[in-house]
Amino acid sequence: MSTAATASQNLAALRHHKGISLHQIAEATKIGVRYLEAIEGGQFAKLPGGIYNVSYIRQYARAVEFSEQELLERYLRSDDERD
């Protein structure tokens, strides 16, 4: 299993463990469920781009009480891999 797949499963498992649905996060943050699913799945290319990406990632991390820094580092690594 790849690191990205493992990380994605960890985020989903963490969210489930805390009893939080994607719809609850969407309501609280006003971020579309499809973008939350993309973050959770490590599919950052599906995000709208620019400053929105960082904002969405930070808000998701806060909502599931996950390290903002770690999730942002995953995003930046994925962005480097695409270049």
N, C-alpha and C positions, 0 to 999 in steps of 0.2 A: 504494500500500500504506500502511495506517495506521501510526502510530508504535507502537501497541500490538502490532500484528501483527509489525512489524519487530523489536521488542524481544523478543517471544516466540520468534521464529525465531533470534535471536541467542543466547538462553539455551539453546535446544535444540542449536544448532550448537556452542556452547561445551562443553556436556556431552558431545556426541558426539565432539568433537575430543579431549577428555580421556579418552575411552574409558570413561565412567561410564554405567551404566544407571540408570533410575529405580528398578528393583528393588534395586540396590546402595545407593542413597541411602535407600530405604525401610528396608532392613535396618539401616543404620548409625544412622538417626535415629528409627526407630520411627514414622515418619509414613506414612500410607497413600498408595499410589501415586496414587489419584484426587486427593488434595490436592496432591501434587507436580506432577501434570499440570495442575492448576488454576493453581498458581503459575507454572509454565513458560508457560502459555497466557495469563497475565495475567487470568485469570478469578477474581479474588479473592473475589467474592461466593459462590463455591462452597466457600470455607473455612469451618471451624466457627464462627468469630467470636471476638470478645474478644481476650484475651491470646494465645490459640493462634495467631491469624493472624501476629502479630509474631514469635513464637517459630518457627513453621514457615518463615516467609520468611527469617529469619536463618539457620536451619539449612540450608535449601536453598542459600542464597548461599555459606555456608562449604563445603558439599559440592562445589560446582562452582568454588570459588575466584573468586567474583564479589563485587563490592562490596555488602556488606550495606546500606550507606547508600543506594546508588542503587536497589536493589531495594525497600527500604522507602519511598523517595520515590515510586516508581511506584505502590506500594500506596496510599499516602496520597493521591496525585493521583486515583487511580481511585475512592477513597472520597469525595473531594470532588465528583467528577463525578456520583456517584449521588445526592448530597444536593440 
